[in-house]
């Protein structure tokens, strides 16, 4: 059983990044002359460099958790 969403960290990028609004997206797609983000990707990303599988992206972690992990890793550095 997974934890409820309200227990997820609130300092993740996705919570802090607003991104484009629906109106922004519509305007961008209209300006580019394409009906969707998929059509835009199809138009600009060459077929031979496209990833043909889903990304294996790990579960998100909060900024403080990542900073703590980076500090721990940096703490292992030794000046020689």
PDB file with SEQRES, HELIX, SHEET and CRYST1 records, atoms N, CA, C and O in Angstrom:
SEQRES   1 A   80  UNK UNK UNK UNK UNK UNK UNK UNK UNK UNK UNK UNK UNK          
SEQRES   2 A   80  UNK UNK UNK UNK UNK UNK UNK UNK UNK UNK UNK UNK UNK          
SEQRES   3 A   80  UNK UNK UNK UNK UNK UNK UNK UNK UNK UNK UNK UNK UNK          
SEQRES   4 A   80  UNK UNK UNK UNK UNK UNK UNK UNK UNK UNK UNK UNK UNK          
SEQRES   5 A   80  UNK UNK UNK UNK UNK UNK UNK UNK UNK UNK UNK UNK UNK          
SEQRES   6 A   80  UNK UNK UNK UNK UNK UNK UNK UNK UNK UNK UNK UNK UNK          
SEQRES   7 A   80  UNK UNK                                                      
HELIX    1 AA1 UNK A    5  UNK A    7  5                                   3    
HELIX    2 AA2 UNK A   13  UNK A   16  1                                   4    
HELIX    3 AA3 UNK A   22  UNK A   32  1                                  11    
HELIX    4 AA4 UNK A   37  UNK A   44  1                                   8    
HELIX    5 AA5 UNK A   47  UNK A   49  5                                   3    
HELIX    6 AA6 UNK A   63  UNK A   75  1                                  13    
CRYST1    1.000    1.000    1.000  90.00  90.00  90.00 P 1           1          
ATOM      1  N   UNK A   1       0.844  -1.173   0.000  1.00  0.00           N  
ATOM      2  CA  UNK A   1       0.000   0.000   0.000  1.00  0.00           C  
ATOM      3  C   UNK A   1       0.893   1.240   0.000  1.00  0.00           C  
ATOM      4  O   UNK A   1       1.811   1.346   0.813  1.00  0.00           O  
ATOM      5  N   UNK A   2       0.628   2.165  -0.898  1.00  0.00           N  
ATOM      6  CA  UNK A   2       1.463   3.363  -0.982  1.00  0.00           C  
ATOM      7  C   UNK A   2       0.938   4.448  -0.043  1.00  0.00           C  
ATOM      8  O   UNK A   2      -0.228   4.460   0.351  1.00  0.00           O  
ATOM      9  N   UNK A   3       1.848   5.355   0.294  1.00  0.00           N  
ATOM     10  CA  UNK A   3       1.491   6.468   1.178  1.00  0.00           C  
ATOM     11  C   UNK A   3       0.579   7.445   0.441  1.00  0.00           C  
ATOM     12  O   UNK A   3       0.697   7.596  -0.775  1.00  0.00           O  
ATOM     13  N   UNK A   4      -0.316   8.102   1.149  1.00  0.00           N  
ATOM     14  CA  UNK A   4      -1.182   9.099   0.501  1.00  0.00           C  
ATOM     15  C   UNK A   4      -0.366  10.267  -0.049  1.00  0.00           C  
ATOM     16  O   UNK A   4       0.698  10.595   0.478  1.00  0.00           O  
ATOM     17  N   UNK A   5      -0.875  10.893  -1.114  1.00  0.00           N  
ATOM     18  CA  UNK A   5      -0.176  12.006  -1.760  1.00  0.00           C  
ATOM     19  C   UNK A   5       0.151  13.143  -0.801  1.00  0.00           C  
ATOM     20  O   UNK A   5       1.175  13.807  -0.964  1.00  0.00           O  
ATOM     21  N   UNK A   6      -0.699  13.382   0.195  1.00  0.00           N  
ATOM     22  CA  UNK A   6      -0.450  14.516   1.086  1.00  0.00           C  
ATOM     23  C   UNK A   6       0.789  14.309   1.944  1.00  0.00           C  
ATOM     24  O   UNK A   6       1.235  15.239   2.617  1.00  0.00           O  
ATOM     25  N   UNK A   7       1.349  13.108   1.932  1.00  0.00           N  
ATOM     26  CA  UNK A   7       2.588  12.859   2.667  1.00  0.00           C  
ATOM     27  C   UNK A   7       3.829  13.062   1.799  1.00  0.00           C  
ATOM     28  O   UNK A   7       4.950  13.006   2.305  1.00  0.00           O  
ATOM     29  N   UNK A   8       3.641  13.298   0.494  1.00  0.00           N  
ATOM     30  CA  UNK A   8       4.770  13.556  -0.387  1.00  0.00           C  
ATOM     31  C   UNK A   8       5.457  14.862   0.014  1.00  0.00           C  
ATOM     32  O   UNK A   8       4.810  15.764   0.547  1.00  0.00           O  
ATOM     33  N   UNK A   9       6.768  14.966  -0.239  1.00  0.00           N  
ATOM     34  CA  UNK A   9       7.463  16.220   0.080  1.00  0.00           C  
ATOM     35  C   UNK A   9       6.867  17.376  -0.718  1.00  0.00           C  
ATOM     36  O   UNK A   9       6.473  17.207  -1.872  1.00  0.00           O  
ATOM     37  N   UNK A  10       6.805  18.534  -0.102  1.00  0.00           N  
ATOM     38  CA  UNK A  10       6.242  19.706  -0.782  1.00  0.00           C  
ATOM     39  C   UNK A  10       7.322  20.618  -1.347  1.00  0.00           C  
ATOM     40  O   UNK A  10       7.010  21.660  -1.924  1.00  0.00           O  
ATOM     41  N   UNK A  11       8.581  20.241  -1.189  1.00  0.00           N  
ATOM     42  CA  UNK A  11       9.662  21.086  -1.694  1.00  0.00           C  
ATOM     43  C   UNK A  11      10.276  20.503  -2.962  1.00  0.00           C  
ATOM     44  O   UNK A  11      11.452  20.734  -3.243  1.00  0.00           O  
ATOM     45  N   UNK A  12       9.496  19.757  -3.721  1.00  0.00           N  
ATOM     46  CA  UNK A  12       9.982  19.198  -4.974  1.00  0.00           C  
ATOM     47  C   UNK A  12       9.809  20.207  -6.089  1.00  0.00           C  
ATOM     48  O   UNK A  12       9.022  21.148  -5.979  1.00  0.00           O  
ATOM     49  N   UNK A  13      10.555  20.002  -7.166  1.00  0.00           N  
ATOM     50  CA  UNK A  13      10.498  20.909  -8.306  1.00  0.00           C  
ATOM     51  C   UNK A  13       9.074  21.031  -8.837  1.00  0.00           C  
ATOM     52  O   UNK A  13       8.615  22.134  -9.133  1.00  0.00           O  
ATOM     53  N   UNK A  14       8.384  19.924  -8.957  1.00  0.00           N  
ATOM     54  CA  UNK A  14       7.054  19.936  -9.560  1.00  0.00           C  
ATOM     55  C   UNK A  14       6.089  20.818  -8.762  1.00  0.00           C  
ATOM     56  O   UNK A  14       5.201  21.442  -9.342  1.00  0.00           O  
ATOM     57  N   UNK A  15       6.253  20.873  -7.459  1.00  0.00           N  
ATOM     58  CA  UNK A  15       5.381  21.719  -6.638  1.00  0.00           C  
ATOM     59  C   UNK A  15       5.738  23.204  -6.776  1.00  0.00           C  
ATOM     60  O   UNK A  15       4.895  24.076  -6.567  1.00  0.00           O  
ATOM     61  N   UNK A  16       6.994  23.477  -7.128  1.00  0.00           N  
ATOM     62  CA  UNK A  16       7.442  24.868  -7.213  1.00  0.00           C  
ATOM     63  C   UNK A  16       7.403  25.409  -8.628  1.00  0.00           C  
ATOM     64  O   UNK A  16       7.453  26.623  -8.826  1.00  0.00           O  
ATOM     65  N   UNK A  17       7.315  24.529  -9.619  1.00  0.00           N  
ATOM     66  CA  UNK A  17       7.349  24.952 -11.005  1.00  0.00           C  
ATOM     67  C   UNK A  17       5.928  25.103 -11.528  1.00  0.00           C  
ATOM     68  O   UNK A  17       5.175  24.131 -11.580  1.00  0.00           O  
ATOM     69  N   UNK A  18       5.571  26.294 -11.909  1.00  0.00           N  
ATOM     70  CA  UNK A  18       4.215  26.546 -12.377  1.00  0.00           C  
ATOM     71  C   UNK A  18       4.029  26.096 -13.820  1.00  0.00           C  
ATOM     72  O   UNK A  18       2.968  25.581 -14.173  1.00  0.00           O  
ATOM     73  N   UNK A  19       5.026  26.281 -14.643  1.00  0.00           N  
ATOM     74  CA  UNK A  19       4.922  25.880 -16.035  1.00  0.00           C  
ATOM     75  C   UNK A  19       3.943  26.751 -16.799  1.00  0.00           C  
ATOM     76  O   UNK A  19       3.384  27.702 -16.253  1.00  0.00           O  
ATOM     77  N   UNK A  20       3.738  26.419 -18.072  1.00  0.00           N  
ATOM     78  CA  UNK A  20       2.837  27.225 -18.897  1.00  0.00           C  
ATOM     79  C   UNK A  20       1.379  26.969 -18.535  1.00  0.00           C  
ATOM     80  O   UNK A  20       1.018  25.873 -18.106  1.00  0.00           O  
ATOM     81  N   UNK A  21       0.561  27.972 -18.710  1.00  0.00           N  
ATOM     82  CA  UNK A  21      -0.875  27.799 -18.511  1.00  0.00           C  
ATOM     83  C   UNK A  21      -1.458  27.149 -19.764  1.00  0.00           C  
ATOM     84  O   UNK A  21      -0.778  27.041 -20.785  1.00  0.00           O  
ATOM     85  N   UNK A  22      -2.702  26.722 -19.687  1.00  0.00           N  
ATOM     86  CA  UNK A  22      -3.366  26.156 -20.867  1.00  0.00           C  
ATOM     87  C   UNK A  22      -3.399  27.186 -21.988  1.00  0.00           C  
ATOM     88  O   UNK A  22      -3.208  26.842 -23.154  1.00  0.00           O  
ATOM     89  N   UNK A  23      -3.642  28.452 -21.640  1.00  0.00           N  
ATOM     90  CA  UNK A  23      -3.667  29.524 -22.650  1.00  0.00           C  
ATOM     91  C   UNK A  23      -2.281  29.686 -23.287  1.00  0.00           C  
ATOM     92  O   UNK A  23      -2.170  29.874 -24.499  1.00  0.00           O  
ATOM     93  N   UNK A  24      -1.230  29.611 -22.468  1.00  0.00           N  
ATOM     94  CA  UNK A  24       0.137  29.699 -22.989  1.00  0.00           C  
ATOM     95  C   UNK A  24       0.402  28.568 -23.981  1.00  0.00           C  
ATOM     96  O   UNK A  24       0.965  28.788 -25.053  1.00  0.00           O  
ATOM     97  N   UNK A  25      -0.009  27.360 -23.612  1.00  0.00           N  
ATOM     98  CA  UNK A  25       0.192  26.207 -24.481  1.00  0.00           C  
ATOM     99  C   UNK A  25      -0.545  26.373 -25.806  1.00  0.00           C  
ATOM    100  O   UNK A  25       0.026  26.138 -26.871  1.00  0.00           O  
ATOM    101  N   UNK A  26      -1.809  26.776 -25.738  1.00  0.00           N  
ATOM    102  CA  UNK A  26      -2.588  26.981 -26.966  1.00  0.00           C  
ATOM    103  C   UNK A  26      -1.924  28.010 -27.874  1.00  0.00           C  
ATOM    104  O   UNK A  26      -1.828  27.812 -29.085  1.00  0.00           O  
ATOM    105  N   UNK A  27      -1.466  29.115 -27.277  1.00  0.00           N  
ATOM    106  CA  UNK A  27      -0.814  30.168 -28.061  1.00  0.00           C  
ATOM    107  C   UNK A  27       0.487  29.656 -28.691  1.00  0.00           C  
ATOM    108  O   UNK A  27       0.759  29.920 -29.862  1.00  0.00           O  
ATOM    109  N   UNK A  28       1.276  28.933 -27.920  1.00  0.00           N  
ATOM    110  CA  UNK A  28       2.532  28.401 -28.432  1.00  0.00           C  
ATOM    111  C   UNK A  28       2.277  27.441 -29.595  1.00  0.00           C  
ATOM    112  O   UNK A  28       2.935  27.524 -30.631  1.00  0.00           O  
ATOM    113  N   UNK A  29       1.313  26.526 -29.414  1.00  0.00           N  
ATOM    114  CA  UNK A  29       1.011  25.558 -30.465  1.00  0.00           C  
ATOM    115  C   UNK A  29       0.464  26.242 -31.710  1.00  0.00           C  
ATOM    116  O   UNK A  29       0.804  25.859 -32.830  1.00  0.00           O  
ATOM    117  N   UNK A  30      -0.387  27.260 -31.520  1.00  0.00           N  
ATOM    118  CA  UNK A  30      -0.931  28.004 -32.659  1.00  0.00           C  
ATOM    119  C   UNK A  30       0.190  28.728 -33.404  1.00  0.00           C  
ATOM    120  O   UNK A  30       0.221  28.735 -34.635  1.00  0.00           O  
ATOM    121  N   UNK A  31       1.108  29.335 -32.654  1.00  0.00           N  
ATOM    122  CA  UNK A  31       2.235  30.041 -33.267  1.00  0.00           C  
ATOM    123  C   UNK A  31       3.114  29.081 -34.062  1.00  0.00           C  
ATOM    124  O   UNK A  31       3.606  29.416 -35.140  1.00  0.00           O  
ATOM    125  N   UNK A  32       3.305  27.873 -33.507  1.00  0.00           N  
ATOM    126  CA  UNK A  32       4.119  26.872 -34.188  1.00  0.00           C  
ATOM    127  C   UNK A  32       3.341  26.176 -35.307  1.00  0.00           C  
ATOM    128  O   UNK A  32       3.931  25.491 -36.143  1.00  0.00           O  
ATOM    129  N   UNK A  33       2.025  26.351 -35.323  1.00  0.00           N  
ATOM    130  CA  UNK A  33       1.203  25.755 -36.373  1.00  0.00           C  
ATOM    131  C   UNK A  33       1.010  24.260 -36.235  1.00  0.00           C  
ATOM    132  O   UNK A  33       0.893  23.542 -37.229  1.00  0.00           O  
ATOM    133  N   UNK A  34       0.977  23.792 -34.982  1.00  0.00           N  
ATOM    134  CA  UNK A  34       0.764  22.360 -34.716  1.00  0.00           C  
ATOM    135  C   UNK A  34      -0.397  22.188 -33.738  1.00  0.00           C  
ATOM    136  O   UNK A  34      -0.672  23.082 -32.938  1.00  0.00           O  
ATOM    137  N   UNK A  35      -1.079  21.039 -33.801  1.00  0.00           N  
ATOM    138  CA  UNK A  35      -2.257  20.856 -32.954  1.00  0.00           C  
ATOM    139  C   UNK A  35      -1.973  20.372 -31.530  1.00  0.00           C  
ATOM    140  O   UNK A  35      -2.842  20.475 -30.664  1.00  0.00           O  
ATOM    141  N   UNK A  36      -0.761  19.843 -31.273  1.00  0.00           N  
ATOM    142  CA  UNK A  36      -0.491  19.276 -29.954  1.00  0.00           C  
ATOM    143  C   UNK A  36       1.008  19.274 -29.660  1.00  0.00           C  
ATOM    144  O   UNK A  36       1.830  19.482 -30.553  1.00  0.00           O  
ATOM    145  N   UNK A  37       1.349  19.034 -28.390  1.00  0.00           N  
ATOM    146  CA  UNK A  37       2.763  18.915 -28.020  1.00  0.00           C  
ATOM    147  C   UNK A  37       3.393  17.702 -28.692  1.00  0.00           C  
ATOM    148  O   UNK A  37       4.562  17.737 -29.077  1.00  0.00           O  
ATOM    149  N   UNK A  38       2.614  16.625 -28.834  1.00  0.00           N  
ATOM    150  CA  UNK A  38       3.133  15.438 -29.517  1.00  0.00           C  
ATOM    151  C   UNK A  38       3.467  15.775 -30.965  1.00  0.00           C  
ATOM    152  O   UNK A  38       4.513  15.369 -31.470  1.00  0.00           O  
ATOM    153  N   UNK A  39       2.586  16.515 -31.635  1.00  0.00           N  
ATOM    154  CA  UNK A  39       2.840  16.907 -33.023  1.00  0.00           C  
ATOM    155  C   UNK A  39       4.067  17.808 -33.103  1.00  0.00           C  
ATOM    156  O   UNK A  39       4.849  17.702 -34.049  1.00  0.00           O  
ATOM    157  N   UNK A  40       4.245  18.687 -32.133  1.00  0.00           N  
ATOM    158  CA  UNK A  40       5.430  19.549 -32.102  1.00  0.00           C  
ATOM    159  C   UNK A  40       6.690  18.703 -31.948  1.00  0.00           C  
ATOM    160  O   UNK A  40       7.673  18.910 -32.661  1.00  0.00           O  
ATOM    161  N   UNK A  41       6.661  17.752 -31.019  1.00  0.00           N  
ATOM    162  CA  UNK A  41       7.812  16.859 -30.834  1.00  0.00           C  
ATOM    163  C   UNK A  41       8.099  16.071 -32.101  1.00  0.00           C  
ATOM    164  O   UNK A  41       9.253  15.939 -32.510  1.00  0.00           O  
ATOM    165  N   UNK A  42       7.040  15.545 -32.725  1.00  0.00           N  
ATOM    166  CA  UNK A  42       7.220  14.786 -33.964  1.00  0.00           C  
ATOM    167  C   UNK A  42       7.855  15.648 -35.053  1.00  0.00           C  
ATOM    168  O   UNK A  42       8.633  15.153 -35.869  1.00  0.00           O  
ATOM    169  N   UNK A  43       7.523  16.937 -35.062  1.00  0.00           N  
ATOM    170  CA  UNK A  43       8.029  17.835 -36.099  1.00  0.00           C  
ATOM    171  C   UNK A  43       9.485  18.238 -35.881  1.00  0.00           C  
ATOM    172  O   UNK A  43      10.191  18.529 -36.846  1.00  0.00           O  
ATOM    173  N   UNK A  44       9.942  18.259 -34.635  1.00  0.00           N  
ATOM    174  CA  UNK A  44      11.281  18.808 -34.373  1.00  0.00           C  
ATOM    175  C   UNK A  44      12.317  17.801 -33.884  1.00  0.00           C  
ATOM    176  O   UNK A  44      13.514  18.081 -33.952  1.00  0.00           O  
ATOM    177  N   UNK A  45      11.894  16.644 -33.395  1.00  0.00           N  
ATOM    178  CA  UNK A  45      12.857  15.658 -32.893  1.00  0.00           C  
ATOM    179  C   UNK A  45      13.034  14.564 -33.943  1.00  0.00           C  
ATOM    180  O   UNK A  45      12.084  13.844 -34.251  1.00  0.00           O  
ATOM    181  N   UNK A  46      14.235  14.433 -34.492  1.00  0.00           N  
ATOM    182  CA  UNK A  46      14.458  13.409 -35.505  1.00  0.00           C  
ATOM    183  C   UNK A  46      14.138  12.001 -34.978  1.00  0.00           C  
ATOM    184  O   UNK A  46      14.437  11.671 -33.831  1.00  0.00           O  
ATOM    185  N   UNK A  47      13.533  11.194 -35.828  1.00  0.00           N  
ATOM    186  CA  UNK A  47      13.104   9.845 -35.448  1.00  0.00           C  
ATOM    187  C   UNK A  47      14.271   9.012 -34.909  1.00  0.00           C  
ATOM    188  O   UNK A  47      14.104   8.261 -33.948  1.00  0.00           O  
ATOM    189  N   UNK A  48      15.442   9.141 -35.520  1.00  0.00           N  
ATOM    190  CA  UNK A  48      16.561   8.290 -35.130  1.00  0.00           C  
ATOM    191  C   UNK A  48      17.166   8.624 -33.770  1.00  0.00           C  
ATOM    192  O   UNK A  48      18.006   7.870 -33.278  1.00  0.00           O  
ATOM    193  N   UNK A  49      16.764   9.728 -33.151  1.00  0.00           N  
ATOM    194  CA  UNK A  49      17.285  10.012 -31.799  1.00  0.00           C  
ATOM    195  C   UNK A  49      16.195   9.950 -30.730  1.00  0.00           C  
ATOM    196  O   UNK A  49      16.462  10.236 -29.563  1.00  0.00           O  
ATOM    197  N   UNK A  50      14.983   9.585 -31.109  1.00  0.00           N  
ATOM    198  CA  UNK A  50      13.891   9.477 -30.129  1.00  0.00           C  
ATOM    199  C   UNK A  50      14.052   8.225 -29.282  1.00  0.00           C  
ATOM    200  O   UNK A  50      14.467   7.174 -29.770  1.00  0.00           O  
ATOM    201  N   UNK A  51      13.719   8.356 -28.025  1.00  0.00           N  
ATOM    202  CA  UNK A  51      13.714   7.210 -27.117  1.00  0.00           C  
ATOM    203  C   UNK A  51      12.443   6.425 -27.390  1.00  0.00           C  
ATOM    204  O   UNK A  51      11.355   7.000 -27.421  1.00  0.00           O  
ATOM    205  N   UNK A  52      12.565   5.129 -27.586  1.00  0.00           N  
ATOM    206  CA  UNK A  52      11.410   4.318 -27.969  1.00  0.00           C  
ATOM    207  C   UNK A  52      10.790   3.575 -26.797  1.00  0.00           C  
ATOM    208  O   UNK A  52      10.062   2.600 -26.986  1.00  0.00           O  
ATOM    209  N   UNK A  53      11.075   4.028 -25.607  1.00  0.00           N  
ATOM    210  CA  UNK A  53      10.502   3.418 -24.401  1.00  0.00           C  
ATOM    211  C   UNK A  53      10.216   4.520 -23.390  1.00  0.00           C  
ATOM    212  O   UNK A  53      10.688   5.647 -23.539  1.00  0.00           O  
ATOM    213  N   UNK A  54       9.456   4.194 -22.383  1.00  0.00           N  
ATOM    214  CA  UNK A  54       9.179   5.148 -21.320  1.00  0.00           C  
ATOM    215  C   UNK A  54      10.448   5.392 -20.504  1.00  0.00           C  
ATOM    216  O   UNK A  54      11.270   4.491 -20.336  1.00  0.00           O  
ATOM    217  N   UNK A  55      10.599   6.611 -20.004  1.00  0.00           N  
ATOM    218  CA  UNK A  55      11.726   6.914 -19.123  1.00  0.00           C  
ATOM    219  C   UNK A  55      11.546   6.194 -17.793  1.00  0.00           C  
ATOM    220  O   UNK A  55      10.428   6.083 -17.290  1.00  0.00           O  
ATOM    221  N   UNK A  56      12.622   5.713 -17.233  1.00  0.00           N  
ATOM    222  CA  UNK A  56      12.592   5.102 -15.918  1.00  0.00           C  
ATOM    223  C   UNK A  56      13.037   6.169 -14.915  1.00  0.00           C  
ATOM    224  O   UNK A  56      14.198   6.204 -14.508  1.00  0.00           O  
ATOM    225  N   UNK A  57      12.110   7.030 -14.525  1.00  0.00           N  
ATOM    226  CA  UNK A  57      12.413   8.141 -13.642  1.00  0.00           C  
ATOM    227  C   UNK A  57      12.070   7.727 -12.212  1.00  0.00           C  
ATOM    228  O   UNK A  57      10.941   7.319 -11.942  1.00  0.00           O  
ATOM    229  N   UNK A  58      13.034   7.827 -11.294  1.00  0.00           N  
ATOM    230  CA  UNK A  58      12.754   7.429  -9.912  1.00  0.00           C  
ATOM    231  C   UNK A  58      11.748   8.365  -9.252  1.00  0.00           C  
ATOM    232  O   UNK A  58      11.535   9.491  -9.701  1.00  0.00           O  
ATOM    233  N   UNK A  59      11.144   7.879  -8.192  1.00  0.00           N  
ATOM    234  CA  UNK A  59      10.174   8.673  -7.436  1.00  0.00           C  
ATOM    235  C   UNK A  59      10.845   9.975  -7.005  1.00  0.00           C  
ATOM    236  O   UNK A  59      12.027   9.995  -6.662  1.00  0.00           O  
ATOM    237  N   UNK A  60      10.076  11.057  -7.029  1.00  0.00           N  
ATOM    238  CA  UNK A  60      10.646  12.360  -6.693  1.00  0.00           C  
ATOM    239  C   UNK A  60      11.034  12.427  -5.211  1.00  0.00           C  
ATOM    240  O   UNK A  60      10.450  11.772  -4.348  1.00  0.00           O  
ATOM    241  N   UNK A  61      12.037  13.245  -4.975  1.00  0.00           N  
ATOM    242  CA  UNK A  61      12.484  13.499  -3.607  1.00  0.00           C  
ATOM    243  C   UNK A  61      12.445  14.995  -3.386  1.00  0.00           C  
ATOM    244  O   UNK A  61      12.552  15.765  -4.340  1.00  0.00           O  
ATOM    245  N   UNK A  62      12.297  15.408  -2.170  1.00  0.00           N  
ATOM    246  CA  UNK A  62      12.263  16.818  -1.847  1.00  0.00           C  
ATOM    247  C   UNK A  62      13.642  17.451  -1.936  1.00  0.00           C  
ATOM    248  O   UNK A  62      14.664  16.771  -1.850  1.00  0.00           O  
ATOM    249  N   UNK A  63      13.648  18.751  -2.109  1.00  0.00           N  
ATOM    250  CA  UNK A  63      14.906  19.489  -2.229  1.00  0.00           C  
ATOM    251  C   UNK A  63      15.790  19.290  -1.004  1.00  0.00           C  
ATOM    252  O   UNK A  63      16.995  19.078  -1.139  1.00  0.00           O  
ATOM    253  N   UNK A  64      15.213  19.354   0.166  1.00  0.00           N  
ATOM    254  CA  UNK A  64      16.001  19.206   1.392  1.00  0.00           C  
ATOM    255  C   UNK A  64      16.626  17.821   1.486  1.00  0.00           C  
ATOM    256  O   UNK A  64      17.760  17.682   1.945  1.00  0.00           O  
ATOM    257  N   UNK A  65      15.894  16.797   1.056  1.00  0.00           N  
ATOM    258  CA  UNK A  65      16.424  15.435   1.061  1.00  0.00           C  
ATOM    259  C   UNK A  65      17.618  15.321   0.120  1.00  0.00           C  
ATOM    260  O   UNK A  65      18.639  14.732   0.474  1.00  0.00           O  
ATOM    261  N   UNK A  66      17.491  15.881  -1.071  1.00  0.00           N  
ATOM    262  CA  UNK A  66      18.573  15.833  -2.056  1.00  0.00           C  
ATOM    263  C   UNK A  66      19.779  16.628  -1.557  1.00  0.00           C  
ATOM    264  O   UNK A  66      20.915  16.171  -1.690  1.00  0.00           O  
ATOM    265  N   UNK A  67      19.548  17.802  -0.988  1.00  0.00           N  
ATOM    266  CA  UNK A  67      20.662  18.603  -0.453  1.00  0.00           C  
ATOM    267  C   UNK A  67      21.394  17.854   0.656  1.00  0.00           C  
ATOM    268  O   UNK A  67      22.622  17.892   0.728  1.00  0.00           O  
ATOM    269  N   UNK A  68      20.649  17.178   1.512  1.00  0.00           N  
ATOM    270  CA  UNK A  68      21.269  16.406   2.587  1.00  0.00           C  
ATOM    271  C   UNK A  68      22.119  15.276   2.005  1.00  0.00           C  
ATOM    272  O   UNK A  68      23.222  15.009   2.483  1.00  0.00           O  
ATOM    273  N   UNK A  69      21.597  14.617   0.973  1.00  0.00           N  
ATOM    274  CA  UNK A  69      22.357  13.548   0.332  1.00  0.00           C  
ATOM    275  C   UNK A  69      23.626  14.092  -0.329  1.00  0.00           C  
ATOM    276  O   UNK A  69      24.689  13.479  -0.231  1.00  0.00           O  
ATOM    277  N   UNK A  70      23.517  15.237  -1.000  1.00  0.00           N  
ATOM    278  CA  UNK A  70      24.687  15.850  -1.635  1.00  0.00           C  
ATOM    279  C   UNK A  70      25.727  16.269  -0.598  1.00  0.00           C  
ATOM    280  O   UNK A  70      26.926  16.107  -0.824  1.00  0.00           O  
ATOM    281  N   UNK A  71      25.276  16.805   0.535  1.00  0.00           N  
ATOM    282  CA  UNK A  71      26.222  17.175   1.599  1.00  0.00           C  
ATOM    283  C   UNK A  71      26.957  15.943   2.127  1.00  0.00           C  
ATOM    284  O   UNK A  71      28.153  15.990   2.416  1.00  0.00           O  
ATOM    285  N   UNK A  72      26.220  14.846   2.244  1.00  0.00           N  
ATOM    286  CA  UNK A  72      26.825  13.604   2.717  1.00  0.00           C  
ATOM    287  C   UNK A  72      27.881  13.113   1.729  1.00  0.00           C  
ATOM    288  O   UNK A  72      28.972  12.707   2.130  1.00  0.00           O  
ATOM    289  N   UNK A  73      27.559  13.149   0.452  1.00  0.00           N  
ATOM    290  CA  UNK A  73      28.509  12.738  -0.579  1.00  0.00           C  
ATOM    291  C   UNK A  73      29.720  13.671  -0.579  1.00  0.00           C  
ATOM    292  O   UNK A  73      30.859  13.208  -0.642  1.00  0.00           O  
ATOM    293  N   UNK A  74      29.480  14.982  -0.509  1.00  0.00           N  
ATOM    294  CA  UNK A  74      30.566  15.962  -0.505  1.00  0.00           C  
ATOM    295  C   UNK A  74      31.447  15.784   0.734  1.00  0.00           C  
ATOM    296  O   UNK A  74      32.651  16.033   0.683  1.00  0.00           O  
ATOM    297  N   UNK A  75      30.842  15.353   1.845  1.00  0.00           N  
ATOM    298  CA  UNK A  75      31.592  15.143   3.071  1.00  0.00           C  
ATOM    299  C   UNK A  75      32.605  14.028   2.961  1.00  0.00           C  
ATOM    300  O   UNK A  75      33.520  13.943   3.780  1.00  0.00           O  
ATOM    301  N   UNK A  76      32.461  13.163   1.958  1.00  0.00           N  
ATOM    302  CA  UNK A  76      33.407  12.081   1.757  1.00  0.00           C  
ATOM    303  C   UNK A  76      34.646  12.518   0.982  1.00  0.00           C  
ATOM    304  O   UNK A  76      35.617  11.768   0.882  1.00  0.00           O  
ATOM    305  N   UNK A  77      34.611  13.731   0.434  1.00  0.00           N  
ATOM    306  CA  UNK A  77      35.768  14.262  -0.318  1.00  0.00           C  
ATOM    307  C   UNK A  77      36.954  14.450   0.627  1.00  0.00           C  
ATOM    308  O   UNK A  77      36.797  14.878   1.770  1.00  0.00           O  
ATOM    309  N   UNK A  78      38.123  14.126   0.129  1.00  0.00           N  
ATOM    310  CA  UNK A  78      39.352  14.304   0.906  1.00  0.00           C  
ATOM    311  C   UNK A  78      40.327  15.115   0.060  1.00  0.00           C  
ATOM    312  O   UNK A  78      40.518  14.830  -1.122  1.00  0.00           O  
ATOM    313  N   UNK A  79      40.937  16.121   0.665  1.00  0.00           N  
ATOM    314  CA  UNK A  79      41.948  16.924  -0.022  1.00  0.00           C  
ATOM    315  C   UNK A  79      43.286  16.220   0.141  1.00  0.00           C  
ATOM    316  O   UNK A  79      43.707  15.918   1.258  1.00  0.00           O  
ATOM    317  N   UNK A  80      43.946  15.962  -0.970  1.00  0.00           N  
ATOM    318  CA  UNK A  80      45.254  15.276  -0.934  1.00  0.00           C  
ATOM    319  C   UNK A  80      46.306  16.161  -1.513  1.00  0.00           C  
ATOM    320  O   UNK A  80      47.473  15.774  -1.576  1.00  0.00           O  
TER     321      UNK A  80                                                      
END                                                                             
